[in-house]
Amino acid sequence: MRFTFLTSVASVFAAEQLIIANPPALERYILNEGRRSILGILENLGVKGNKAPGAAAGLFIASPNTVNPDYFYSWTRDSALTIKCLIDLFVNGGGHYGTNQNGLEIDIRNYVSAQAVLQNVSNPSGTLEDGTGLGEPKFEINLNPFSGSWGRPQRDGPALRATAMVTYADWLVSQGQVAEAAEIMWPIIANDLAYVSQYWNDTGFDLWEEIDGSSFFTLAVQHRALVQGSSLAQKLGKSCSACLSQAPQILCFLQSFWNGKYITANINLGTSRSGIDINTVLGSIHTFDPEASCDDSTFQPCSARALANHKEYVDAFRSIYKINAGIPEGSAANVGRYPEDVYQGGNPWYLAPLATAEMLYDALYQWKKIGTLDVTETSLAFFRDFDLSVKTGSYSAHSQSYKTLTSAIRTYADDFLRLVQHYTPPNGSLAEQYNRDTGIPLSANDLTWSYASFLTAVQRRASIVPRSWGERSANIVPTTCSASPVLGNYQAVASTFPTSTRCVPATSVVPITFYLTENTFYGENVYVAGNISALGNWNTSEGFPLTASLYTEADHLWFGSVELVSAGTVFKYKYYKIEPNGAAIFEKGEDRIYTVPTGCPIQPSLHDVWQS
């Protein structure tokens, strides 16, 4: 399969402009890992990704890992966060894919088209008719529902998806492409906004899919989605009255999560957890608005509440991980999801220190833009980690205290990146977790969310920020909270862009995935040969190689995705093995025959068993 790689990331990583002939180790790591993270995301993307065989165009797999844990699915949440990262890159001019300057936008449009399909898929959470099906957390990679038992519903997915799509639709409007935003994007967005407006006050499973209750992260991103969605509706001449009525009430409820010392991640549930959780830091960074003040009501990164919460969260991990031994208070420490975590042994997650750093970069951006830094009784303990003598007050950007504090905080943020750097393997692959005692990567490998988290963190470090979502017009908390959600109106949609690769024109080159089940021994390799050039024209020295990266004792699977000839072509093919001694052994039986499809499905695949 052909790939389009990023050849210039200068617009993504502004820090590159600062690097001289001998760059510092952290700067060099950021540049290299940034490129590796973009590649990691694309490798997990349907059609173009060599680690996502059989995945529909526009669908991200969470990880190529299929055993302990099996993450070879498409999660609504993870996908939305990832595509939002790519949309921000695109909007900020960072989408340069080799010679294909439209590559990133095609990925975005394929995502939109795939999500339009998924909204219509009936699943264990429900259907589109009453909106319940939109709360389904994950799907099979071929757009089919996942029917196994799971923590469902999860109510953050529709909000995050709406936010990502609104961001792209806003860009379309700014480019004069109002019709596409209104006719293609809005129907999908409207369904998700209707879901948020109707179900925000219902409990659901948190973003870790473990506990059923009310989640800070979920409500924070739901509030943002309704505010941003309402603004888009106005631009398009549409109506979203439920957005206007429900957003203030969600904000009102959101205040319940502040316990006076830190943000409690989940309420309305039966658990003995402390409530200290990266959930809350993620809530702040995913509702960060570069035009906002340090508003406590929306828990902006520079707000007193968010900073106090940041300290409580980091300090909670200092004594529970062996790899934190010797790291003093006030210095960056390895962090995980929550202190009581036991999943896969309860380890640091790569996305956790990255999000922890990102929130600090966000705060630094906000202070610089505002021109002052406020130290309050609520945030005093946080700031005293950097200057024991600091007192409550407002410090202008020209003051020595401001310069001392912001310099120390930037170093503190960078030190979280250095921890990630320390535990990143030489090939740059970012797993889900790393061992709390040894730092060795573990759990799911090549986690899409880990790569997206790296990219957003280093963008904020370089002061590359997303556009405002309208926080300044939506930060006033109502005097009285009222839980009166609005019944949603849901419409089946089949939105595709004219340039979408979901459906295949007759002149297109079609990527096809070959799956072969055959028991092999170490040293044997499997290939496909056929009567077309892409398959070597029957020449065994030029056949297409399959990979055994998903091969297990229980599932003897070889696979590979190859771009063939134009849609509609009929070709013959057979599988063969190359033995350790170089001999080529073809499978028995007649030649296989296949006709390359036109139209849909998104990516055809062949599922074969070795003919013996």
Buried (B, 14 or more C-beta within 10 A) or exposed (E): BEEBEBEEBEBBBBBBEEBEEEBEEBBEBBBEBBBBBBBBBBBBBBBBBBBBBBBBBBBBBBBBBBEEBEBBBBBBBBBBBBBBBBBBBBBBEBBBBEEBEEBBBBBBBBBBBBBBBBBBBEBBBBBBEBBBBBBBBBBBBBBEBBEEEBBBBBBBBBBBBBBBBBBBBBBBBEEEBBEBBBEBBBBBBBBBBBBBBBBBBEBBBBBBBBBBBBBBBBBBBBBBBBBBBBBBBEBBEBEBEBBBBBBBBBBBBBBBBBEEBBBBBBBEEEEEBBBBBBBBBBBBBBBBBBEBBBBBBBBBBBBBBBBBBBBBBBBBBBEBBEBBEEBEEBBBBBBBBBBBBEBBEBBBBBBBBBBBBBBBBBBBBBBBBBEBBBBBEBBBBBBBBBEEEBEEEEBEBEBEBBEBBBEBBBBBBBBBBBBBBEBBEEEBBBBBBBBBEEBEBBBBBBBBBBBBBBBBBBBBBBBBBBBBBBBEEBBEBEEEBEEEBBEBEBEEBEBBBEEBBBBBEEEBBBBBBBBBBBEBEEEBBBBBBBBBEBBBEBEBEEBBEBBBBBBEEEEBBBBBBBBBBBBBBEBBBBBBBBEEEEEBEBBEEEEBEBEBBBEEBBBBBBEBEBEE
